[in-house]
Amino acid sequence: MQHLSKTNIALTILLAFLIGSLFGLSVNLGWGLPLGTTLTLVVAVLGFGVAFYQSYATRKHNRLLVKPHLTINHNFSSTELEGFYTLSIKVKNSGLGPALLENFSIAIGEGGSVQRGALLETIQKHARVQLKAEGNTRCGANFLKKGDALDKGEEKLLILIRFRGPSITEARKLAKLYLSTVAIKIEYKCHYGHNFNSEKLARQKKQPKSDLHTIAPPDPKAI
């Protein structure tokens, strides 16, 4: 709304300048334009201003109608499959128009970006260790690629892990820890070619807490 207000002000100033110029030129240069002709020119200038603003507003409205907005969401459930906990990460287009995918990258743990063919294996290995599942896992993965598109309201699964484990409280903690090691970045654009991106960042490693019962020796260089 603030941007539109500035546009309105600018158009108003422009129209006032043009109208004032018409009257000024008519008087100072001795054009002697009849009142009817002057009013016709004024109406023409006003019409130009209205048409210009209408064109601008229509284009802005059309761009908003096709603007996508991808969100990366996760979910933990203990009821989807009996005997298993379910952890999933999905991407959803919550915008008004389709999202045209340009680039997709995913990193799990400390191994850096995972290649397309190695995603499922990486998820399985990491899940067994991080979720303490000891091999009792069922995993699925979807690696997005350039050229894919997510329509308005469409949702795609990126990672699915079903695992057996300890109590639900402990399983939630393990799932939260696993999610903190996953980093995802999706670059996409709308039909007008405007670029956007959506990210899920991995949690930075926490610095180890100092032991309050241990007094560090003084640094010789600081003395």
N, C-alpha and C positions, 0 to 999 in steps of 0.2 A: 504493500500500500504506500509506503514511503517513496518507492521508486516511481509509482504512478503519479503521486502528488507532485514530484519534481518535474515530471513530464508535462503535467497540466500547467504548472507555473511557467515553464519555458514556452509552451505554445501560446499562452495568454500574452506573455511579453512580446512574442513574435508578431502576433496578430495586432496588438496595440501599436507596435512600431510600424507595421505596414499600413494600417489605417491612418495613423498620424502622418506618415510620409505622403500618402495620397492627397490628404488635405493640404499639407504644406507645399507640395509641388504644384498643386492646382492654384494656390494663392500666389506664391512667390514667383513662379515662372509664367504667370499670366495665361495659364492654359484656359481659364474660363470655362471649366467643365460644368455642364448643367447639373443641377441637383440630382436628376434621375440617373445620369451617367455615373456620377460619383457614388451614389448608393448602389448601383449595379456592381461597380468595382469592389465596393466594401463587401457586398454579399458574396462575390466570387472569392475574395480572399478568405472570408469566413468559411465558405464551403471547402476551400482547399485545406484549411486547418482541421476541419471536422473529418474530412476524408483521410488526411494523414494520420490523425489520432486513431481513427477507426481501423485503419490498416495495421497500425502498430498493436492495438489491443487485440485484434483478431489473430495476428501471428503469435503473440504471447500466449493467448488462450489455447491455440492449436498445439503449441509446444508443451504446455502443461498437460494437455490431454494425452500425450504420448510419452510423458516422462516416467521412466521406470524407477523403482527403488527396491534394491535387493537387501534383505536382512538375513543374517546368519543366526540361527537359533539352535538350541540344544534341549534335550529332554531326557529325563531319567524316569523309568517306570519299573514297578515290580509286579505288574498285572498283565502285561501284554502277552507273555508266554509263561505258562506254569512252570515253576522250578527255575526260572531264569530272571535275572535282572536285565533290563534293556536300556542301553545308552545310545542316543542317536543325535546326529548333527545334520541339520537341513538348511537349505537356502530357499527363501520365498520371495517372490516379487510382490511387494505390497504397494507398488506404484500404479499408475493409471494406464501405462502402455507397456509393450513388450520390451524386454532387455536383451540386446544382442551381445553375446559374450565375446570378449576380445582376448582375455587371458585368465588362466586359473592356476594358482599355486597353493600347495599345502605342505606344511612341515610338521613332523611329529617327533617330539623329543629333541635330541641334540644332533640329529643326522642331517639337518638342512632340508631343502626342498625334495619332495619325493616325486620320482618320475611316474608316468602313467601306469606302466606295466608292473611297477613294484608297490603300488599303493595298498592293495589288499594284503599282501604278505607283510608289509611294514605294520599295518594296523594289527594284524594277528599277533605278531611277535611282541609288539609294544603292549598290547592289551593283556597278554598272558603274564607279563612281568608287572605292569603297573596296577592291574586289577587283581593280581594274585589268584588268577583263575586256574593255573596249573593245567592248561590245555583244554579246559571245559568252556570253550568259547565258540560262538557262531557269528561270523563277521561278514559284512557286506560293504561295498564301496562303490562310489560313482565319481569318476574323474571327468570334470567338465572340460570341454574343448572349444576352441575358437570356431565360431559358426553356429554353436548351439544357441537356442533362444528360450527364454522363460516368458510365457505370456502373463498377462495380468492375473494375479491370484494364484499362479502356478507355484508349486513347491516341489523341490527335488531333494532326494536323500543323498547326502555326501558320505556319511559314515554311520554304520549300524553295528553295534556290538551287543551280543547277548552272552551273559556269563553267569556261571554259578559262583557263589561266594559265601561270605559270612553273613552276619545279621544285616538287615536293611540299613541300619544306621551306619555300619562300617562300609557297606557297599556304596552308600551315597558319598561318603568321604573319599573313597577310592575313585569314584566316577568324577567327582569335582577335581581331584588331583590330576586325573587323566586329561580332562578338558583344559586344564591350565598349561598343558604341554603341547597343545595343538594350535597352530597358526594357519590361518586361511586368508587368502586375498583373491578377490574376484574383480576384474576390470571389465566394464561393459559400456555400451552406448545406446542411445535411443535412435529412432529412425531419422532424426535430424542430424545425427552425427556427433552430438554432444557426449563427452566422455564422463564416466562416473566410476567409482570403485567402492567396494564394501570389504571391510577387514574384520577378522577376529584375531587378536594378537595373543600370543602365548604370554603367560605371566613371567615377568622377569624373576630370575633366581633371587631368593631372599638372602641377604647377608647373614651369616651365622651370628647368633646372639652371643655376646661376650659373657663369659662366666663371671658372675658377680663375686664368686668366692676366690677368684684368682687375680692376683695383682701382677700386672706385667712389669718386668724389670725396666728401669729407665733406659732410654736410648742414649748411648754415649755421645752421639753426634749432637744431641740437643743440649748437652751440658757445656 
